[in-house]
Amino acid sequence: MAETEHGIYFVEEIAEGIYKFYEQRNASIYLVKGEEKACLIDTAYGLTDLNELVRHYTDLPVTVVNNVQ
């Protein structure tokens, strides 16, 4: 599927309702939309207002899951 550019992010819908956000092509974030909620997997470097980007793709309540190492 085609990529869309949003500031420092490149966004690709990899399956219906599943988006991959590439932050400066160095880090990946995934948004998975369900019927009632959405899940944001990782927040990358946090260089910009990620909420603004997420809200472009969904108005559902979002749960954020981060991998801390």
mmCIF file as gemmi writes it, N, C-alpha and C atoms, coordinates in Angstrom:
data_model
loop_
_atom_site.group_PDB
_atom_site.id
_atom_site.type_symbol
_atom_site.label_atom_id
_atom_site.label_alt_id
_atom_site.label_comp_id
_atom_site.label_asym_id
_atom_site.label_entity_id
_atom_site.label_seq_id
_atom_site.pdbx_PDB_ins_code
_atom_site.Cartn_x
_atom_site.Cartn_y
_atom_site.Cartn_z
_atom_site.occupancy
_atom_site.B_iso_or_equiv
_atom_site.pdbx_formal_charge
_atom_site.auth_seq_id
_atom_site.auth_asym_id
_atom_site.pdbx_PDB_model_num
ATOM 1 N N . MET Axp A 1 ? 0.831 -1.178 0 1 0 ? 1 A 1
ATOM 2 C CA . MET Axp A 1 ? 0 0 0 1 0 ? 1 A 1
ATOM 3 C C . MET Axp A 1 ? 0.882 1.251 0 1 0 ? 1 A 1
ATOM 4 N N . ALA Axp A 2 ? 0.343 2.34 -0.439 1 0 ? 2 A 1
ATOM 5 C CA . ALA Axp A 2 ? 1.104 3.579 -0.576 1 0 ? 2 A 1
ATOM 6 C C . ALA Axp A 2 ? 1.36 4.243 0.774 1 0 ? 2 A 1
ATOM 7 N N . GLU Axp A 3 ? 2.494 4.926 0.853 1 0 ? 3 A 1
ATOM 8 C CA . GLU Axp A 3 ? 2.834 5.696 2.041 1 0 ? 3 A 1
ATOM 9 C C . GLU Axp A 3 ? 2.268 7.107 1.93 1 0 ? 3 A 1
ATOM 10 N N . THR Axp A 4 ? 1.953 7.667 3.093 1 0 ? 4 A 1
ATOM 11 C CA . THR Axp A 4 ? 1.525 9.052 3.194 1 0 ? 4 A 1
ATOM 12 C C . THR Axp A 4 ? 2.496 9.75 4.134 1 0 ? 4 A 1
ATOM 13 N N . GLU Axp A 5 ? 2.919 10.944 3.799 1 0 ? 5 A 1
ATOM 14 C CA . GLU Axp A 5 ? 3.849 11.679 4.643 1 0 ? 5 A 1
ATOM 15 C C . GLU Axp A 5 ? 3.089 12.644 5.547 1 0 ? 5 A 1
ATOM 16 N N . HIS Axp A 6 ? 3.424 12.609 6.847 1 0 ? 6 A 1
ATOM 17 C CA . HIS Axp A 6 ? 2.84 13.51 7.858 1 0 ? 6 A 1
ATOM 18 C C . HIS Axp A 6 ? 4 14.078 8.67 1 0 ? 6 A 1
ATOM 19 N N . GLY Axp A 7 ? 4.538 15.195 8.263 1 0 ? 7 A 1
ATOM 20 C CA . GLY Axp A 7 ? 5.678 15.773 8.976 1 0 ? 7 A 1
ATOM 21 C C . GLY Axp A 7 ? 6.855 14.832 8.944 1 0 ? 7 A 1
ATOM 22 N N . ILE Axp A 8 ? 7.351 14.439 10.128 1 0 ? 8 A 1
ATOM 23 C CA . ILE Axp A 8 ? 8.497 13.524 10.182 1 0 ? 8 A 1
ATOM 24 C C . ILE Axp A 8 ? 8.085 12.057 10.073 1 0 ? 8 A 1
ATOM 25 N N . TYR Axp A 9 ? 6.784 11.808 9.938 1 0 ? 9 A 1
ATOM 26 C CA . TYR Axp A 9 ? 6.281 10.438 9.872 1 0 ? 9 A 1
ATOM 27 C C . TYR Axp A 9 ? 5.908 10.052 8.447 1 0 ? 9 A 1
ATOM 28 N N . PHE Axp A 10 ? 6.167 8.803 8.13 1 0 ? 10 A 1
ATOM 29 C CA . PHE Axp A 10 ? 5.67 8.194 6.903 1 0 ? 10 A 1
ATOM 30 C C . PHE Axp A 10 ? 4.705 7.114 7.357 1 0 ? 10 A 1
ATOM 31 N N . VAL Axp A 11 ? 3.508 7.113 6.816 1 0 ? 11 A 1
ATOM 32 C CA . VAL Axp A 11 ? 2.451 6.224 7.294 1 0 ? 11 A 1
ATOM 33 C C . VAL Axp A 11 ? 2.041 5.275 6.183 1 0 ? 11 A 1
ATOM 34 N N . GLU Axp A 12 ? 1.905 4.008 6.549 1 0 ? 12 A 1
ATOM 35 C CA . GLU Axp A 12 ? 1.476 2.988 5.6 1 0 ? 12 A 1
ATOM 36 C C . GLU Axp A 12 ? 0.381 2.142 6.259 1 0 ? 12 A 1
ATOM 37 N N . GLU Axp A 13 ? -0.743 1.975 5.592 1 0 ? 13 A 1
ATOM 38 C CA . GLU Axp A 13 ? -1.758 1.051 6.088 1 0 ? 13 A 1
ATOM 39 C C . GLU Axp A 13 ? -1.343 -0.332 5.615 1 0 ? 13 A 1
ATOM 40 N N . ILE Axp A 14 ? -0.913 -1.191 6.546 1 0 ? 14 A 1
ATOM 41 C CA . ILE Axp A 14 ? -0.367 -2.496 6.171 1 0 ? 14 A 1
ATOM 42 C C . ILE Axp A 14 ? -1.437 -3.578 6.097 1 0 ? 14 A 1
ATOM 43 N N . ALA Axp A 15 ? -2.582 -3.333 6.685 1 0 ? 15 A 1
ATOM 44 C CA . ALA Axp A 15 ? -3.76 -4.194 6.59 1 0 ? 15 A 1
ATOM 45 C C . ALA Axp A 15 ? -4.946 -3.314 6.979 1 0 ? 15 A 1
ATOM 46 N N . GLU Axp A 16 ? -6.131 -3.784 6.766 1 0 ? 16 A 1
ATOM 47 C CA . GLU Axp A 16 ? -7.296 -2.963 7.096 1 0 ? 16 A 1
ATOM 48 C C . GLU Axp A 16 ? -7.293 -2.599 8.577 1 0 ? 16 A 1
ATOM 49 N N . GLY Axp A 17 ? -7.215 -1.303 8.869 1 0 ? 17 A 1
ATOM 50 C CA . GLY Axp A 17 ? -7.241 -0.825 10.246 1 0 ? 17 A 1
ATOM 51 C C . GLY Axp A 17 ? -5.932 -0.96 10.996 1 0 ? 17 A 1
ATOM 52 N N . ILE Axp A 18 ? -4.856 -1.34 10.318 1 0 ? 18 A 1
ATOM 53 C CA . ILE Axp A 18 ? -3.539 -1.476 10.952 1 0 ? 18 A 1
ATOM 54 C C . ILE Axp A 18 ? -2.562 -0.575 10.202 1 0 ? 18 A 1
ATOM 55 N N . TYR Axp A 19 ? -1.98 0.365 10.945 1 0 ? 19 A 1
ATOM 56 C CA . TYR Axp A 19 ? -1.086 1.353 10.344 1 0 ? 19 A 1
ATOM 57 C C . TYR Axp A 19 ? 0.312 1.235 10.936 1 0 ? 19 A 1
ATOM 58 N N . LYS Axp A 20 ? 1.299 1.448 10.089 1 0 ? 20 A 1
ATOM 59 C CA . LYS Axp A 20 ? 2.689 1.517 10.533 1 0 ? 20 A 1
ATOM 60 C C . LYS Axp A 20 ? 3.149 2.942 10.315 1 0 ? 20 A 1
ATOM 61 N N . PHE Axp A 21 ? 3.596 3.598 11.405 1 0 ? 21 A 1
ATOM 62 C CA . PHE Axp A 21 ? 4.131 4.941 11.341 1 0 ? 21 A 1
ATOM 63 C C . PHE Axp A 21 ? 5.65 4.822 11.446 1 0 ? 21 A 1
ATOM 64 N N . TYR Axp A 22 ? 6.369 5.339 10.485 1 0 ? 22 A 1
ATOM 65 C CA . TYR Axp A 22 ? 7.827 5.347 10.519 1 0 ? 22 A 1
ATOM 66 C C . TYR Axp A 22 ? 8.263 6.74 10.963 1 0 ? 22 A 1
ATOM 67 N N . GLU Axp A 23 ? 8.907 6.845 12.123 1 0 ? 23 A 1
ATOM 68 C CA . GLU Axp A 23 ? 9.385 8.144 12.588 1 0 ? 23 A 1
ATOM 69 C C . GLU Axp A 23 ? 10.776 8.368 12.024 1 0 ? 23 A 1
ATOM 70 N N . GLN Axp A 24 ? 10.903 9.307 11.135 1 0 ? 24 A 1
ATOM 71 C CA . GLN Axp A 24 ? 12.148 9.642 10.442 1 0 ? 24 A 1
ATOM 72 C C . GLN Axp A 24 ? 12.813 8.401 9.842 1 0 ? 24 A 1
ATOM 73 N N . ARG Axp A 25 ? 12.031 7.408 9.536 1 0 ? 25 A 1
ATOM 74 C CA . ARG Axp A 25 ? 12.511 6.141 8.985 1 0 ? 25 A 1
ATOM 75 C C . ARG Axp A 25 ? 13.505 5.41 9.901 1 0 ? 25 A 1
ATOM 76 N N . ASN Axp A 26 ? 13.521 5.786 11.189 1 0 ? 26 A 1
ATOM 77 C CA . ASN Axp A 26 ? 14.422 5.15 12.154 1 0 ? 26 A 1
ATOM 78 C C . ASN Axp A 26 ? 13.69 4.285 13.167 1 0 ? 26 A 1
ATOM 79 N N . ALA Axp A 27 ? 12.429 4.572 13.396 1 0 ? 27 A 1
ATOM 80 C CA . ALA Axp A 27 ? 11.664 3.844 14.41 1 0 ? 27 A 1
ATOM 81 C C . ALA Axp A 27 ? 10.256 3.589 13.891 1 0 ? 27 A 1
ATOM 82 N N . SER Axp A 28 ? 9.669 2.5 14.32 1 0 ? 28 A 1
ATOM 83 C CA . SER Axp A 28 ? 8.323 2.137 13.861 1 0 ? 28 A 1
ATOM 84 C C . SER Axp A 28 ? 7.334 2.156 15.011 1 0 ? 28 A 1
ATOM 85 N N . ILE Axp A 29 ? 6.153 2.631 14.699 1 0 ? 29 A 1
ATOM 86 C CA . ILE Axp A 29 ? 5.028 2.681 15.629 1 0 ? 29 A 1
ATOM 87 C C . ILE Axp A 29 ? 3.861 2.018 14.913 1 0 ? 29 A 1
ATOM 88 N N . TYR Axp A 30 ? 3.059 1.254 15.632 1 0 ? 30 A 1
ATOM 89 C CA . TYR Axp A 30 ? 1.9 0.613 15.018 1 0 ? 30 A 1
ATOM 90 C C . TYR Axp A 30 ? 0.621 1.101 15.681 1 0 ? 30 A 1
ATOM 91 N N . LEU Axp A 31 ? -0.388 1.343 14.874 1 0 ? 31 A 1
ATOM 92 C CA . LEU Axp A 31 ? -1.72 1.685 15.357 1 0 ? 31 A 1
ATOM 93 C C . LEU Axp A 31 ? -2.668 0.606 14.86 1 0 ? 31 A 1
ATOM 94 N N . VAL Axp A 32 ? -3.34 -0.057 15.8 1 0 ? 32 A 1
ATOM 95 C CA . VAL Axp A 32 ? -4.288 -1.112 15.462 1 0 ? 32 A 1
ATOM 96 C C . VAL Axp A 32 ? -5.668 -0.651 15.909 1 0 ? 32 A 1
ATOM 97 N N . LYS Axp A 33 ? -6.573 -0.515 14.963 1 0 ? 33 A 1
ATOM 98 C CA . LYS Axp A 33 ? -7.927 -0.041 15.265 1 0 ? 33 A 1
ATOM 99 C C . LYS Axp A 33 ? -8.881 -1.212 15.379 1 0 ? 33 A 1
ATOM 100 N N . GLY Axp A 34 ? -9.61 -1.232 16.493 1 0 ? 34 A 1
ATOM 101 C CA . GLY Axp A 34 ? -10.666 -2.21 16.68 1 0 ? 34 A 1
ATOM 102 C C . GLY Axp A 34 ? -12.011 -1.545 16.475 1 0 ? 34 A 1
ATOM 103 N N . GLU Axp A 35 ? -13.067 -2.207 16.908 1 0 ? 35 A 1
ATOM 104 C CA . GLU Axp A 35 ? -14.401 -1.632 16.759 1 0 ? 35 A 1
ATOM 105 C C . GLU Axp A 35 ? -14.681 -0.569 17.813 1 0 ? 35 A 1
ATOM 106 N N . GLU Axp A 36 ? -14.17 -0.776 19.036 1 0 ? 36 A 1
ATOM 107 C CA . GLU Axp A 36 ? -14.452 0.156 20.13 1 0 ? 36 A 1
ATOM 108 C C . GLU Axp A 36 ? -13.222 0.88 20.652 1 0 ? 36 A 1
ATOM 109 N N . LYS Axp A 37 ? -12.043 0.329 20.447 1 0 ? 37 A 1
ATOM 110 C CA . LYS Axp A 37 ? -10.799 0.899 20.95 1 0 ? 37 A 1
ATOM 111 C C . LYS Axp A 37 ? -9.701 0.729 19.91 1 0 ? 37 A 1
ATOM 112 N N . ALA Axp A 38 ? -8.61 1.455 20.133 1 0 ? 38 A 1
ATOM 113 C CA . ALA Axp A 38 ? -7.423 1.314 19.302 1 0 ? 38 A 1
ATOM 114 C C . ALA Axp A 38 ? -6.224 1.092 20.219 1 0 ? 38 A 1
ATOM 115 N N . CYS Axp A 39 ? -5.18 0.512 19.668 1 0 ? 39 A 1
ATOM 116 C CA . CYS Axp A 39 ? -3.96 0.265 20.434 1 0 ? 39 A 1
ATOM 117 C C . CYS Axp A 39 ? -2.788 0.859 19.667 1 0 ? 39 A 1
ATOM 118 N N . LEU Axp A 40 ? -1.994 1.671 20.349 1 0 ? 40 A 1
ATOM 119 C CA . LEU Axp A 40 ? -0.786 2.235 19.777 1 0 ? 40 A 1
ATOM 120 C C . LEU Axp A 40 ? 0.383 1.473 20.371 1 0 ? 40 A 1
ATOM 121 N N . ILE Axp A 41 ? 1.159 0.819 19.527 1 0 ? 41 A 1
ATOM 122 C CA . ILE Axp A 41 ? 2.272 -0.001 19.988 1 0 ? 41 A 1
ATOM 123 C C . ILE Axp A 41 ? 3.561 0.775 19.756 1 0 ? 41 A 1
ATOM 124 N N . ASP Axp A 42 ? 4.168 1.208 20.842 1 0 ? 42 A 1
ATOM 125 C CA . ASP Axp A 42 ? 5.395 1.991 20.903 1 0 ? 42 A 1
ATOM 126 C C . ASP Axp A 42 ? 5.103 3.462 20.616 1 0 ? 42 A 1
ATOM 127 N N . THR Axp A 43 ? 5.989 4.324 21.051 1 0 ? 43 A 1
ATOM 128 C CA . THR Axp A 43 ? 5.856 5.758 20.814 1 0 ? 43 A 1
ATOM 129 C C . THR Axp A 43 ? 7.113 6.343 20.187 1 0 ? 43 A 1
ATOM 130 N N . ALA Axp A 44 ? 8.054 5.49 19.805 1 0 ? 44 A 1
ATOM 131 C CA . ALA Axp A 44 ? 9.304 5.889 19.153 1 0 ? 44 A 1
ATOM 132 C C . ALA Axp A 44 ? 10.045 6.911 20.007 1 0 ? 44 A 1
ATOM 133 N N . TYR Axp A 45 ? 10.585 7.952 19.376 1 0 ? 45 A 1
ATOM 134 C CA . TYR Axp A 45 ? 11.422 8.921 20.079 1 0 ? 45 A 1
ATOM 135 C C . TYR Axp A 45 ? 10.641 10.07 20.705 1 0 ? 45 A 1
ATOM 136 N N . GLY Axp A 46 ? 9.396 10.241 20.316 1 0 ? 46 A 1
ATOM 137 C CA . GLY Axp A 46 ? 8.585 11.321 20.868 1 0 ? 46 A 1
ATOM 138 C C . GLY Axp A 46 ? 9.037 12.702 20.425 1 0 ? 46 A 1
ATOM 139 N N . LEU Axp A 47 ? 9.456 12.814 19.181 1 0 ? 47 A 1
ATOM 140 C CA . LEU Axp A 47 ? 9.988 14.077 18.669 1 0 ? 47 A 1
ATOM 141 C C . LEU Axp A 47 ? 8.915 15.109 18.334 1 0 ? 47 A 1
ATOM 142 N N . THR Axp A 48 ? 7.683 14.658 18.146 1 0 ? 48 A 1
ATOM 143 C CA . THR Axp A 48 ? 6.595 15.576 17.801 1 0 ? 48 A 1
ATOM 144 C C . THR Axp A 48 ? 5.333 15.165 18.553 1 0 ? 48 A 1
ATOM 145 N N . ASP Axp A 49 ? 4.244 15.843 18.254 1 0 ? 49 A 1
ATOM 146 C CA . ASP Axp A 49 ? 2.956 15.55 18.88 1 0 ? 49 A 1
ATOM 147 C C . ASP Axp A 49 ? 2.361 14.297 18.228 1 0 ? 49 A 1
ATOM 148 N N . LEU Axp A 50 ? 2.646 13.157 18.808 1 0 ? 50 A 1
ATOM 149 C CA . LEU Axp A 50 ? 2.171 11.889 18.27 1 0 ? 50 A 1
ATOM 150 C C . LEU Axp A 50 ? 0.65 11.794 18.353 1 0 ? 50 A 1
ATOM 151 N N . ASN Axp A 51 ? 0.053 12.399 19.376 1 0 ? 51 A 1
ATOM 152 C CA . ASN Axp A 51 ? -1.397 12.366 19.517 1 0 ? 51 A 1
ATOM 153 C C . ASN Axp A 51 ? -2.079 12.982 18.297 1 0 ? 51 A 1
ATOM 154 N N . GLU Axp A 52 ? -1.531 14.059 17.777 1 0 ? 52 A 1
ATOM 155 C CA . GLU Axp A 52 ? -2.101 14.699 16.588 1 0 ? 52 A 1
ATOM 156 C C . GLU Axp A 52 ? -2.12 13.721 15.403 1 0 ? 52 A 1
ATOM 157 N N . LEU Axp A 53 ? -1.043 12.986 15.233 1 0 ? 53 A 1
ATOM 158 C CA . LEU Axp A 53 ? -0.979 12.002 14.148 1 0 ? 53 A 1
ATOM 159 C C . LEU Axp A 53 ? -1.997 10.888 14.37 1 0 ? 53 A 1
ATOM 160 N N . VAL Axp A 54 ? -2.056 10.345 15.572 1 0 ? 54 A 1
ATOM 161 C CA . VAL Axp A 54 ? -2.991 9.258 15.88 1 0 ? 54 A 1
ATOM 162 C C . VAL Axp A 54 ? -4.424 9.716 15.64 1 0 ? 54 A 1
ATOM 163 N N . ARG Axp A 55 ? -4.757 10.921 16.07 1 0 ? 55 A 1
ATOM 164 C CA . ARG Axp A 55 ? -6.116 11.437 15.914 1 0 ? 55 A 1
ATOM 165 C C . ARG Axp A 55 ? -6.48 11.669 14.45 1 0 ? 55 A 1
ATOM 166 N N . HIS Axp A 56 ? -5.487 11.763 13.591 1 0 ? 56 A 1
ATOM 167 C CA . HIS Axp A 56 ? -5.763 11.86 12.152 1 0 ? 56 A 1
ATOM 168 C C . HIS Axp A 56 ? -6.351 10.538 11.639 1 0 ? 56 A 1
ATOM 169 N N . TYR Axp A 57 ? -6.001 9.429 12.292 1 0 ? 57 A 1
ATOM 170 C CA . TYR Axp A 57 ? -6.411 8.104 11.834 1 0 ? 57 A 1
ATOM 171 C C . TYR Axp A 57 ? -7.537 7.477 12.646 1 0 ? 57 A 1
ATOM 172 N N . THR Axp A 58 ? -7.77 7.961 13.87 1 0 ? 58 A 1
ATOM 173 C CA . THR Axp A 58 ? -8.866 7.404 14.668 1 0 ? 58 A 1
ATOM 174 C C . THR Axp A 58 ? -9.326 8.39 15.735 1 0 ? 58 A 1
ATOM 175 N N . ASP Axp A 59 ? -10.595 8.301 16.057 1 0 ? 59 A 1
ATOM 176 C CA . ASP Axp A 59 ? -11.124 9.072 17.183 1 0 ? 59 A 1
ATOM 177 C C . ASP Axp A 59 ? -11.521 8.138 18.328 1 0 ? 59 A 1
ATOM 178 N N . LEU Axp A 60 ? -11.168 6.869 18.218 1 0 ? 60 A 1
ATOM 179 C CA . LEU Axp A 60 ? -11.44 5.878 19.257 1 0 ? 60 A 1
ATOM 180 C C . LEU Axp A 60 ? -10.542 6.113 20.466 1 0 ? 60 A 1
ATOM 181 N N . PRO Axp A 61 ? -10.939 5.638 21.654 1 0 ? 61 A 1
ATOM 182 C CA . PRO Axp A 61 ? -10.034 5.654 22.8 1 0 ? 61 A 1
ATOM 183 C C . PRO Axp A 61 ? -8.793 4.804 22.463 1 0 ? 61 A 1
ATOM 184 N N . VAL Axp A 62 ? -7.62 5.271 22.857 1 0 ? 62 A 1
ATOM 185 C CA . VAL Axp A 62 ? -6.364 4.588 22.495 1 0 ? 62 A 1
ATOM 186 C C . VAL Axp A 62 ? -5.619 4.137 23.739 1 0 ? 62 A 1
ATOM 187 N N . THR Axp A 63 ? -5.213 2.874 23.749 1 0 ? 63 A 1
ATOM 188 C CA . THR Axp A 63 ? -4.326 2.328 24.772 1 0 ? 63 A 1
ATOM 189 C C . THR Axp A 63 ? -2.929 2.302 24.182 1 0 ? 63 A 1
ATOM 190 N N . VAL Axp A 64 ? -1.942 2.787 24.953 1 0 ? 64 A 1
ATOM 191 C CA . VAL Axp A 64 ? -0.564 2.829 24.484 1 0 ? 64 A 1
ATOM 192 C C . VAL Axp A 64 ? 0.228 1.725 25.166 1 0 ? 64 A 1
ATOM 193 N N . VAL Axp A 65 ? 0.992 0.964 24.376 1 0 ? 65 A 1
ATOM 194 C CA . VAL Axp A 65 ? 1.84 -0.107 24.881 1 0 ? 65 A 1
ATOM 195 C C . VAL Axp A 65 ? 3.272 0.23 24.476 1 0 ? 65 A 1
ATOM 196 N N . ASN Axp A 66 ? 4.165 0.34 25.458 1 0 ? 66 A 1
ATOM 197 C CA . ASN Axp A 66 ? 5.567 0.631 25.189 1 0 ? 66 A 1
ATOM 198 C C . ASN Axp A 66 ? 6.442 -0.526 25.639 1 0 ? 66 A 1
ATOM 199 N N . ASN Axp A 67 ? 7.501 -0.76 24.919 1 0 ? 67 A 1
ATOM 200 C CA . ASN Axp A 67 ? 8.503 -1.754 25.271 1 0 ? 67 A 1
ATOM 201 C C . ASN Axp A 67 ? 9.656 -1.018 25.922 1 0 ? 67 A 1
ATOM 202 N N . VAL Axp A 68 ? 9.863 -1.238 27.212 1 0 ? 68 A 1
ATOM 203 C CA . VAL Axp A 68 ? 10.94 -0.577 27.93 1 0 ? 68 A 1
ATOM 204 C C . VAL Axp A 68 ? 12.062 -1.573 28.115 1 0 ? 68 A 1
ATOM 205 N N . GLN Axp A 69 ? 13.251 -1.163 27.707 1 0 ? 69 A 1
ATOM 206 C CA . GLN Axp A 69 ? 14.404 -2.066 27.851 1 0 ? 69 A 1
ATOM 207 C C . GLN Axp A 69 ? 15.446 -1.46 28.729 1 0 ? 69 A 1
